[in-house]
Amino acid sequence: MTGSGRRLGAAAGLGAVVFGLAACGGDDDGGGGGTLKVVGSADVDHLDTASGYSTISGQLSRQYARTLFNVKGAGDFDAAIKIRPDVARELPTTGNGGVSADGRTYTIRLRTGVRWNTPTPREVTAADFVRGLKRLCNPASPSGAIGYYTGTITGMQAFCTGFGKVDARDAAAIARYQNGNQVAGLQARDAKTLVVKLKSRASDFTNILGIPFSAAAPAEYDRYVPDSAEFREHTISDGPYQITGYTPNKSYTLAKNKNWKPETDPLRGQNPDRIQITMGQDSPDVVQQQIEQGTADLSWDQPVPTSRIQSLKSNGDFKIMQGSTSNPYLVFNTLSPANGKALSKPAVRRAIEYAINKTALVQIYGGPDVSGVLNQVIPPGSVGHETYNSYPTSGDNGDPAKCRQLLAAAGYPGGLTLKYPYRTNSNHQKIAQSVQANLKACGITADLTADSNGNFYGKTLVTPADAREGKWDIAAPGWVPDWYGNNGRTNIVPLFDGRTYGPNSTDYGGYDNDAVNALIDRALQAPAEAQAATAWAEADKLIMKDAPVVPFMNQKYPIFHSAKVSNALYLPQFQSYDLGQIKLS
């Protein structure tokens, strides 16, 4: 999942229309919970759970879109990453009949009482989960992690191949294909029983069914082109909150969903009466000031300013949370035609590996207390991590002379000129300027272009035609694993499996290596986590030999809340407190 708001973007094209959304289930003003005020920079990448793939889209959709399994916010990292039943009644095992003896069939039984906030409330059914999974490969706004599903569920790849041929602008055509064609491995046996057949055993399958992409989708969504402006006016909730107001790139208003019952949801809360999210503030310092003054309660997508970290360490409202991330990192557009297709050549990319002063980048984010230099694809704390460094420099300060030498040997003694879009929120401009100076010392000119966080993740990096036209050459996205624990596939498959490259792919630069893909398959088919970890580590080393990315750092996450906030329970994969659990004094 993209870090620092991950892929914030598609909303940039929706203009300034104000959506006063119909609150189908009505508001519940009781409880005296107050209004939780959240402030930050940019809109989500996609509001539709089929394609939303950012930390902020995840924390938002958690309030209105439920999955079969999920996590529960906690003050303890290990407790917060534990996968638990959500709409499912229990975790499926061989002992309770939920998993077949060969590990390839999951029978998932749903809770009763989980209801949509439709005008006439109705139960969430197994068919709604089938619909949600089918929608992931819709042609209009597909999932950036479709490989999780095509790689595990029987028949999903064939279904998606056909779906990709449907007119992406025609909601009726999309619905006809979706409802008229079946995925062989998905069956709603009855209203409360979902059966999923896998191509092979997958020990992390409940984790896959616990990320936002796997949310149920109501039948009403068939009326709209996925994630279109019209869709965004008509989100439907089966969670504790519903979106009642939305101004693209400016604000969200969430009110209580009166059809949600706490006894049907062991993972969420409904404590604030309303949640008000205000966007458009690109300065982390201003956001921090508002929280400290009490005019806001939480940051939406902005970090605690580096200059404030030391002075806040004794403040009980400030914490530095554990994590395992590659955030940010430099990605090369291997498809760019610029400079005689220079970035398609591993020798050129290897030269640039030596250019970057990673120690300086770590200081931008607050120094070693907050971040550590990363020289691998898989960060510490994730399955498959091994400590090694294929491109060592003294003190991790970079070696511009080595970069120039290798660049000349690769056929570019005169250097390169590269297009470098950067995000305007957080510390990304400072990162871009530091990298620009590093590259200049190596003889490379980096032309910086400011980009909103939303557009960066929703269009700039995820449009294959733009990549092939060379509209960008390098960029610095971030990556937070889609889940923790048994998470080997989450740091490799979405970013480096070239077989899944396409619209909304997080393999931003179009990297594809058959040998890496074979190691991915070996890891996924491994009978035990230890054997899988070995294959993931081998893939990591081979990827770094090809150098499609330059890892910068593994970040912990500094987070601060206002003095009015209590019951702040952390969700590591979203780098956020669970909004609905917060209590306000």
C-alpha positions as CSV (number, residue, x, y, z in Angstrom):
1,M,0.0,0.0,0.0
2,T,1.4,3.3,-1.0
3,G,2.8,5.3,1.9
4,S,2.3,8.9,2.9
5,G,-1.2,8.8,1.6
6,R,-0.1,6.3,-0.9
7,R,-1.8,6.8,-4.2
8,L,-3.8,9.9,-3.8
9,G,-5.2,10.9,-7.1
10,A,-8.2,10.1,-9.2
11,A,-10.3,12.7,-7.4
12,A,-8.1,15.4,-9.0
13,G,-10.2,15.1,-12.2
14,L,-13.6,15.6,-10.5
15,G,-13.5,19.4,-10.3
16,A,-15.0,21.4,-7.5
17,V,-18.4,19.7,-7.5
18,V,-19.9,19.4,-4.0
19,F,-21.6,16.1,-3.3
20,G,-24.3,16.3,-0.7
21,L,-24.7,12.6,-0.3
22,A,-28.0,11.0,0.6
23,A,-27.7,9.5,4.0
24,C,-29.7,6.4,3.1
25,G,-29.8,5.1,6.7
26,G,-30.2,8.4,8.4
27,D,-28.0,10.1,11.0
28,D,-27.7,9.2,14.6
29,D,-27.0,12.3,16.6
30,G,-27.1,10.6,20.0
31,G,-24.2,9.7,22.2
32,G,-22.6,13.1,22.5
33,G,-19.4,11.9,20.7
34,G,-18.6,15.2,19.1
35,T,-16.9,15.8,15.8
36,L,-13.5,14.3,15.1
37,K,-11.6,16.9,13.0
38,V,-9.0,15.5,10.6
39,V,-6.9,17.8,8.4
40,G,-4.3,17.2,5.6
41,S,-3.3,17.6,2.0
42,A,-4.9,15.5,-0.7
43,D,-7.8,13.4,-1.7
44,V,-7.8,9.7,-1.9
45,D,-6.5,8.0,-5.0
46,H,-9.8,6.2,-5.5
47,L,-12.9,6.1,-3.3
48,D,-14.1,2.8,-4.8
49,T,-12.7,-0.1,-2.8
50,A,-12.1,-1.9,-6.0
51,S,-9.2,0.4,-6.8
52,G,-8.4,2.5,-3.6
53,Y,-4.8,1.7,-2.8
54,S,-3.4,4.3,-0.4
55,T,-3.0,4.5,3.3
56,I,-5.7,7.2,3.5
57,S,-8.2,5.4,1.2
58,G,-7.8,2.4,3.5
59,Q,-8.4,4.3,6.7
60,L,-11.4,6.0,5.1
61,S,-13.0,2.9,3.5
62,R,-12.6,1.0,6.8
63,Q,-15.4,3.2,8.2
64,Y,-18.0,2.3,5.5
65,A,-16.8,-0.9,3.7
66,R,-16.3,-4.2,5.6
67,T,-14.3,-7.3,4.6
68,L,-14.5,-10.9,5.6
69,F,-11.5,-10.6,7.8
70,N,-9.6,-7.6,9.1
71,V,-7.5,-6.2,11.9
72,K,-8.3,-4.3,15.1
73,G,-6.6,-1.1,16.1
74,A,-4.4,-1.5,19.2
75,G,-1.7,0.1,21.2
76,D,0.5,-3.0,20.7
77,F,1.9,-3.7,17.3
78,D,1.5,-7.5,17.4
79,A,-2.1,-7.2,18.5
80,A,-2.8,-4.6,15.8
81,I,-1.6,-6.8,12.9
82,K,-3.4,-10.0,13.9
83,I,-6.0,-11.1,11.3
84,R,-9.5,-11.6,12.9
85,P,-13.0,-12.3,11.7
86,D,-14.9,-9.3,10.4
87,V,-18.1,-10.1,8.5
88,A,-17.0,-13.8,8.6
89,R,-18.2,-15.6,11.8
90,E,-14.8,-17.2,12.4
91,L,-11.4,-17.7,11.0
92,P,-11.6,-20.8,8.7
93,T,-9.5,-23.8,9.7
94,T,-9.4,-27.4,8.9
95,G,-10.7,-28.1,12.4
96,N,-13.9,-26.1,11.9
97,G,-14.5,-27.2,8.4
98,G,-13.5,-23.8,6.9
99,V,-10.5,-25.1,5.1
100,S,-10.3,-28.4,3.2
101,A,-7.6,-30.9,3.9
102,D,-5.6,-29.9,0.9
103,G,-5.8,-26.2,1.8
104,R,-7.4,-25.3,-1.5
105,T,-11.1,-24.8,-0.6
106,Y,-12.3,-22.1,1.9
107,T,-15.8,-22.3,3.2
108,I,-16.6,-18.9,4.9
109,R,-19.7,-18.4,6.9
110,L,-21.0,-14.9,7.4
111,R,-22.5,-13.2,10.5
112,T,-26.1,-12.2,10.6
113,G,-27.2,-8.7,11.3
114,V,-24.6,-6.9,9.1
115,R,-26.7,-4.6,7.0
116,W,-26.3,-2.1,4.2
117,N,-27.6,1.4,4.8
118,T,-30.0,1.2,1.9
119,P,-33.5,2.9,2.2
120,T,-34.8,-0.5,3.2
121,P,-31.9,-2.0,5.1
122,R,-30.9,-5.5,4.0
123,E,-28.4,-8.1,5.0
124,V,-24.9,-8.3,3.5
125,T,-24.7,-11.6,1.7
126,A,-22.1,-13.9,0.2
127,A,-23.2,-12.7,-3.3
128,D,-22.1,-9.2,-2.3
129,F,-18.6,-10.5,-1.6
130,V,-18.5,-12.3,-4.9
131,R,-19.5,-9.0,-6.6
132,G,-16.8,-7.1,-4.7
133,L,-14.1,-9.6,-5.9
134,K,-15.4,-9.6,-9.5
135,R,-15.2,-5.8,-9.6
136,L,-11.5,-5.8,-8.9
137,C,-10.6,-6.3,-12.6
138,N,-13.2,-4.0,-14.0
139,P,-11.9,-2.1,-17.1
140,A,-12.6,1.4,-15.7
141,S,-10.7,1.4,-12.5
142,P,-9.1,-1.9,-11.7
143,S,-7.2,-3.0,-8.6
144,G,-3.5,-2.3,-8.4
145,A,-3.0,-5.5,-6.6
146,I,-5.0,-7.8,-8.9
147,G,-2.2,-10.3,-8.8
148,Y,-3.1,-11.3,-5.2
149,Y,-6.4,-12.6,-6.6
150,T,-5.5,-13.9,-10.1
151,G,-2.6,-15.7,-8.5
152,T,-4.8,-17.5,-5.9
153,I,-8.4,-17.9,-7.0
154,T,-9.3,-20.5,-9.5
155,G,-10.6,-19.0,-12.7
156,M,-10.0,-15.4,-11.7
157,Q,-7.4,-14.8,-14.4
158,A,-9.7,-16.0,-17.2
159,F,-12.5,-13.9,-15.9
160,C,-10.3,-10.8,-15.7
161,T,-8.9,-11.3,-19.2
162,G,-12.4,-11.1,-20.6
163,F,-13.4,-8.2,-18.4
164,G,-10.5,-6.1,-19.7
165,K,-12.1,-6.2,-23.2
166,V,-15.4,-4.5,-22.0
167,D,-16.0,-0.8,-22.7
168,A,-14.7,1.0,-19.7
169,R,-17.1,3.9,-20.2
170,D,-20.3,1.8,-20.2
171,A,-21.7,1.0,-16.8
172,A,-24.3,-1.3,-18.2
173,A,-21.8,-3.3,-20.3
174,I,-19.5,-3.6,-17.2
175,A,-22.4,-4.9,-15.1
176,R,-23.5,-7.3,-17.9
177,Y,-20.1,-8.9,-18.1
178,Q,-19.6,-9.0,-14.4
179,N,-23.0,-10.6,-13.7
180,G,-23.2,-12.8,-16.8
181,N,-19.8,-14.4,-16.3
182,Q,-18.6,-16.5,-13.4
183,V,-15.3,-17.0,-11.6
184,A,-14.9,-20.8,-11.3
185,G,-13.5,-20.5,-7.9
186,L,-16.1,-18.2,-6.4
187,Q,-19.5,-19.5,-5.2
188,A,-22.2,-18.0,-3.0
189,R,-23.5,-21.3,-1.8
190,D,-26.3,-19.5,0.0
191,A,-26.9,-16.1,1.4
192,K,-24.5,-16.6,4.3
193,T,-21.9,-19.1,2.9
194,L,-19.1,-18.2,0.5
195,V,-17.0,-20.9,-1.0
196,V,-13.6,-20.0,-2.6
197,K,-11.5,-22.6,-4.5
198,L,-7.8,-21.8,-4.8
199,K,-5.3,-22.8,-7.5
200,S,-2.9,-24.0,-4.8
201,R,-2.6,-23.7,-1.0
202,A,-2.1,-20.1,0.2
203,S,-1.3,-19.7,3.9
204,D,-1.9,-15.9,3.6
205,F,-5.3,-16.1,1.9
206,T,-7.3,-14.8,4.9
207,N,-4.9,-11.8,4.9
208,I,-5.7,-11.2,1.2
209,L,-9.4,-11.3,2.1
210,G,-8.8,-8.8,4.8
211,I,-7.5,-5.9,2.7
212,P,-9.9,-3.2,1.4
213,F,-10.0,-4.5,-2.1
214,S,-11.9,-7.6,-0.7
215,A,-14.8,-5.6,0.6
216,A,-18.4,-6.5,-0.2
217,A,-20.1,-4.5,-2.9
218,P,-23.9,-3.8,-3.0
219,A,-25.9,-4.5,-6.1
220,E,-26.5,-0.7,-6.5
221,Y,-22.9,-0.3,-7.5
222,D,-23.7,-2.0,-10.8
223,R,-25.4,1.2,-11.9
224,Y,-22.2,3.2,-12.1
225,V,-18.9,3.2,-13.8
226,P,-16.5,2.1,-11.0
227,D,-14.9,5.1,-9.1
228,S,-16.6,7.6,-11.4
229,A,-17.8,10.9,-10.1
230,E,-21.3,9.5,-10.1
231,F,-20.2,6.5,-8.1
232,R,-18.6,8.8,-5.6
233,E,-21.9,10.4,-5.0
234,H,-23.5,7.1,-4.1
235,T,-21.3,5.1,-1.8
236,I,-23.3,2.7,0.4
237,S,-22.2,1.6,3.9
238,D,-22.2,-1.6,5.9
239,G,-19.8,-0.1,8.4
240,P,-20.2,2.3,11.4
241,Y,-20.1,5.5,9.3
242,Q,-21.5,6.7,6.0
243,I,-20.2,9.5,3.7
244,T,-22.8,12.3,3.8
245,G,-20.8,15.0,2.2
246,Y,-17.9,15.1,-0.2
247,T,-16.2,18.0,-2.0
248,P,-13.4,16.6,-4.2
249,N,-10.0,17.6,-3.0
250,K,-11.5,19.7,-0.2
251,S,-13.5,17.7,2.4
252,Y,-15.4,14.6,3.5
253,T,-18.1,14.5,6.1
254,L,-19.0,11.1,7.7
255,A,-22.0,10.6,10.0
256,K,-23.1,7.6,12.0
257,N,-24.8,4.7,10.1
258,K,-27.8,3.8,12.2
259,N,-28.0,0.4,10.6
260,W,-24.6,-0.6,12.1
261,K,-24.8,-2.6,15.3
262,P,-21.7,-3.0,17.5
263,E,-22.6,-6.6,18.3
264,T,-22.1,-7.5,14.6
265,D,-18.7,-5.8,14.4
266,P,-15.9,-6.8,16.8
267,L,-13.3,-4.6,15.1
268,R,-14.6,-1.1,14.8
269,G,-16.2,1.6,16.9
270,Q,-18.8,4.4,16.4
271,N,-17.6,6.9,19.0
272,P,-17.5,10.3,17.3
273,D,-20.9,11.6,16.1
274,R,-19.2,12.9,13.0
275,I,-15.8,12.7,11.3
276,Q,-14.9,15.8,9.3
277,I,-11.9,15.5,7.0
278,T,-10.5,18.8,5.5
279,M,-8.0,18.6,2.7
280,G,-5.9,21.2,0.8
281,Q,-3.3,21.9,3.5
282,D,0.1,21.1,2.0
283,S,2.2,22.3,4.9
284,P,3.0,19.7,7.6
285,D,3.9,22.6,9.9
286,V,0.4,24.2,9.6
287,V,-1.3,20.8,10.2
288,Q,0.8,20.2,13.3
289,Q,0.1,23.7,14.6
290,Q,-3.7,23.2,14.2
291,I,-3.5,19.9,16.1
292,E,-1.4,21.3,18.9
293,Q,-3.8,24.3,19.2
294,G,-6.8,22.0,19.3
295,T,-8.5,23.3,16.2
296,A,-7.9,19.9,14.6
297,D,-7.5,16.4,16.2
298,L,-5.5,14.3,13.7
299,S,-3.5,14.6,10.6
300,W,-5.0,13.0,7.5
301,D,-1.8,12.5,5.4
302,Q,0.9,14.8,6.7
303,P,3.8,13.7,8.9
304,V,4.8,15.2,12.2
305,P,7.3,17.9,11.1
306,T,10.9,16.8,11.6
307,S,11.7,20.0,13.4
308,R,9.1,19.1,16.1
309,I,10.0,15.5,16.8
310,Q,12.7,16.0,19.5
311,S,10.6,18.5,21.5
312,L,7.5,16.3,21.3
313,K,9.2,13.1,22.7
314,S,8.1,13.9,26.3
315,N,4.5,14.7,25.1
316,G,2.0,11.9,25.8
317,D,0.1,12.8,22.7
318,F,3.1,11.9,20.5
319,K,4.3,8.4,19.6
320,I,6.8,6.9,17.2
321,M,5.1,3.7,15.9
322,Q,6.8,0.6,14.7
323,G,6.6,-0.4,11.0
324,S,8.3,-2.2,8.1
325,T,8.2,0.1,5.1
326,S,10.1,1.2,2.0
327,N,9.1,4.8,2.2
328,P,10.0,6.6,0.1
329,Y,12.1,4.9,-2.6
330,L,13.2,5.9,-6.1
331,V,11.6,4.0,-9.0
332,F,12.9,4.0,-12.6
333,N,10.5,4.1,-15.6
334,T,12.1,1.3,-17.5
335,L,9.7,1.9,-20.4
336,S,10.7,5.6,-21.0
337,P,12.1,6.3,-24.5
338,A,14.1,9.3,-23.1
339,N,17.9,9.4,-23.4
340,G,17.9,6.6,-25.9
341,K,15.9,4.3,-23.6
342,A,18.7,4.7,-21.0
343,L,16.6,3.6,-18.0
344,S,15.8,0.3,-19.7
345,K,19.4,-0.6,-19.2
346,P,20.4,-2.2,-15.9
347,A,23.9,-0.8,-16.2
348,V,22.6,2.8,-16.1
349,R,20.3,2.1,-13.2
350,R,23.1,0.4,-11.3
351,A,25.2,3.6,-11.7
352,I,22.5,5.7,-10.2
353,E,22.3,3.3,-7.2
354,Y,25.6,4.8,-6.1
355,A,24.5,8.4,-6.5
356,I,22.1,8.7,-3.6
357,N,23.1,10.1,-0.2
358,K,20.7,8.0,1.9
359,T,22.0,9.3,5.2
360,A,21.0,12.8,4.2
361,L,17.5,11.5,3.3
362,V,17.1,9.8,6.6
363,Q,17.9,13.1,8.3
364,I,15.0,14.8,6.4
365,Y,12.6,12.4,8.2
366,G,14.1,13.0,11.7
367,G,17.2,10.9,11.8
368,P,17.9,7.4,13.1
369,D,15.2,7.6,15.8
370,V,12.6,7.6,13.0
371,S,14.2,6.0,10.0
372,G,17.0,3.7,9.0
373,V,18.9,3.4,5.7
374,L,17.4,0.6,3.5
375,N,19.5,-1.2,0.9
376,Q,17.1,-4.0,0.0
377,V,13.6,-4.4,-1.4
378,I,12.2,-6.2,1.6
379,P,12.5,-4.1,4.7
380,P,13.3,-5.4,8.2
381,G,10.3,-6.9,9.9
382,S,8.8,-8.4,6.8
383,V,9.1,-12.1,5.6
384,G,12.2,-12.6,3.4
385,H,14.3,-9.7,4.7
386,E,18.0,-10.3,4.7
387,T,20.6,-7.6,5.4
388,Y,23.0,-7.1,2.4
389,N,24.1,-4.2,0.3
390,S,24.8,-4.6,-3.5
391,Y,25.9,-0.9,-3.9
392,P,27.8,0.1,-0.8
393,T,29.1,3.6,-0.2
394,S,31.0,5.0,2.7
395,G,28.6,5.9,5.5
396,D,25.7,5.5,3.0
397,N,26.6,9.0,1.8
398,G,26.7,8.1,-1.9
399,D,29.6,8.0,-4.3
400,P,29.2,10.4,-7.2
401,A,32.5,9.5,-8.7
402,K,31.5,5.8,-8.9
403,C,28.2,6.8,-10.4
404,R,29.9,8.9,-13.1
405,Q,32.4,6.1,-13.9
406,L,29.7,3.5,-14.3
407,L,27.4,5.9,-16.3
408,A,30.3,6.5,-18.7
409,A,30.9,2.8,-19.0
410,A,27.3,2.3,-19.8
411,G,27.6,4.7,-22.7
412,Y,26.5,7.9,-21.2
413,P,29.6,10.0,-20.4
414,G,27.6,13.2,-20.9
415,G,25.0,12.2,-18.3
416,L,21.2,12.2,-18.6
417,T,18.3,14.5,-18.3
418,L,15.4,12.9,-16.3
419,K,11.8,14.0,-15.7
420,Y,11.1,13.8,-11.9
421,P,7.5,14.5,-10.7
422,Y,7.3,14.8,-6.9
423,R,4.5,15.0,-4.4
424,T,3.8,18.3,-2.8
425,N,2.8,17.0,0.7
426,S,5.0,15.7,3.5
427,N,8.8,15.9,3.1
428,H,8.7,14.9,-0.6
429,Q,9.9,18.2,-2.0
430,K,12.9,18.1,0.3
431,I,13.6,14.5,-0.7
432,A,13.3,15.5,-4.4
433,Q,15.7,18.4,-4.0
434,S,18.2,16.2,-2.2
435,V,18.1,13.5,-4.8
436,Q,18.3,16.2,-7.5
437,A,21.6,17.5,-6.0
438,N,22.9,13.9,-5.7
439,L,22.2,13.3,-9.4
440,K,23.7,16.6,-10.4
441,A,27.0,15.5,-8.8
442,C,26.8,12.4,-11.0
443,G,26.2,14.4,-14.2
444,I,22.5,13.9,-14.3
445,T,20.0,16.7,-14.6
446,A,16.7,16.0,-12.8
447,D,13.9,18.3,-13.9
448,L,11.5,18.6,-11.0
449,T,7.7,19.0,-11.4
450,A,5.3,19.4,-8.5
451,D,2.4,17.0,-8.4
452,S,-0.5,16.6,-6.0
453,N,-0.4,13.5,-4.0
454,G,-3.7,12.4,-5.5
455,N,-2.7,12.8,-9.1
456,F,0.7,11.3,-8.5
457,Y,-0.8,8.0,-7.3
458,G,-4.0,8.1,-9.3
459,K,-2.7,9.1,-12.7
460,T,1.0,10.0,-13.1
461,L,2.6,6.8,-12.1
462,V,-0.3,4.4,-12.9
463,T,-1.0,5.2,-16.6
464,P,1.0,2.8,-18.8
465,A,0.6,5.0,-21.9
466,D,2.2,7.9,-20.1
467,A,5.1,5.7,-18.9
468,R,5.7,4.5,-22.5
469,E,5.6,8.1,-23.8
470,G,8.2,9.1,-21.3
471,K,6.1,11.6,-19.4
472,W,8.2,10.7,-16.3
473,D,11.5,9.0,-15.8
474,I,12.1,8.7,-12.1
475,A,9.8,9.3,-9.1
476,A,9.8,8.6,-5.3
477,P,6.6,6.8,-4.2
478,G,6.4,5.0,-0.9
479,W,5.4,1.5,0.1
480,V,3.7,0.1,3.2
481,P,3.0,-3.6,3.2
482,D,-0.7,-4.5,2.6
483,W,-0.5,-6.5,5.7
484,Y,2.0,-7.6,8.4
485,G,2.8,-11.0,9.8
486,N,2.8,-13.6,7.0
487,N,3.4,-11.0,4.4
488,G,6.1,-12.3,2.0
489,R,4.1,-11.6,-1.1
490,T,3.2,-8.0,-0.1
491,N,6.7,-6.4,-0.8
492,I,7.4,-8.3,-4.0
493,V,4.3,-9.2,-6.0
494,P,2.6,-5.7,-6.3
495,L,5.9,-3.9,-7.1
496,F,7.9,-6.3,-9.2
497,D,5.7,-9.0,-10.8
498,G,5.6,-7.7,-14.4
499,R,2.9,-10.1,-15.4
500,T,0.4,-7.9,-13.7
501,Y,1.5,-4.6,-15.2
502,G,-1.3,-2.5,-16.5
503,P,-3.6,0.4,-15.4
504,N,-3.3,1.2,-11.7
505,S,-0.4,-1.2,-11.3
506,T,2.1,-0.4,-8.5
507,D,4.8,-1.9,-10.6
508,Y,5.1,1.7,-11.6
509,G,8.1,1.5,-13.9
510,G,7.0,-1.6,-15.8
511,Y,9.7,-3.8,-14.5
512,D,9.5,-7.4,-15.7
513,N,12.0,-10.3,-15.3
514,D,11.0,-13.9,-16.0
515,A,13.5,-15.2,-13.4
516,V,12.0,-12.9,-10.7
517,N,8.5,-14.1,-11.7
518,A,9.6,-17.7,-11.3
519,L,11.0,-17.0,-7.8
520,I,7.6,-15.4,-7.0
521,D,5.8,-18.6,-8.1
522,R,8.3,-20.7,-6.1
523,A,7.7,-18.7,-3.0
524,L,3.9,-18.7,-3.3
525,Q,3.9,-22.5,-3.8
526,A,6.3,-23.2,-0.9
527,P,4.8,-25.6,1.7
528,A,6.2,-23.6,4.7
529,E,6.9,-20.0,5.5
530,A,10.7,-20.7,6.0
531,Q,11.0,-22.0,2.4
532,A,8.9,-19.2,1.1
533,A,11.2,-16.7,2.9
534,T,14.2,-18.2,1.2
535,A,12.6,-17.7,-2.2
536,W,11.5,-14.1,-1.4
537,A,15.1,-13.3,-0.3
538,E,16.5,-14.7,-3.6
539,A,14.0,-12.6,-5.5
540,D,15.0,-9.5,-3.5
541,K,18.7,-10.0,-4.5
542,L,17.9,-10.6,-8.1
543,I,15.7,-7.5,-8.2
544,M,18.4,-5.4,-6.7
545,K,20.9,-6.8,-9.2
546,D,18.6,-5.4,-11.9
547,A,18.2,-2.2,-10.0
548,P,14.6,-1.1,-11.0
549,V,14.4,0.9,-7.7
550,V,16.7,2.6,-5.3
551,P,15.5,1.8,-1.7
552,F,16.0,4.9,0.6
553,M,14.8,4.1,4.1
554,N,12.7,2.0,6.4
555,Q,10.5,4.4,8.4
556,K,8.9,4.2,11.7
557,Y,5.9,6.5,11.9
558,P,5.7,9.5,14.2
559,I,2.1,10.4,15.0
560,F,0.4,13.0,17.1
561,H,-3.1,13.7,18.2
562,S,-4.8,16.6,20.0
563,A,-5.2,16.7,23.7
564,K,-8.9,16.0,23.3
565,V,-8.3,12.6,21.9
566,S,-8.4,9.3,23.9
567,N,-8.7,5.7,22.9
568,A,-6.3,6.2,20.0
569,L,-5.8,2.7,18.6
570,Y,-3.2,2.3,15.9
571,L,-3.6,0.5,12.5
572,P,0.0,-0.1,11.2
573,Q,-0.9,-0.8,7.6
574,F,-2.7,2.5,7.3
575,Q,-0.3,4.5,9.5
576,S,-3.3,5.9,11.3
577,Y,-5.4,5.7,14.4
578,D,-8.8,4.0,13.8
579,L,-11.0,7.0,13.4
580,G,-14.3,5.4,14.6
581,Q,-12.6,4.2,17.8
582,I,-11.4,7.6,19.0
583,K,-13.1,9.3,21.9
584,L,-13.2,13.0,22.3
585,S,-13.2,14.9,25.6
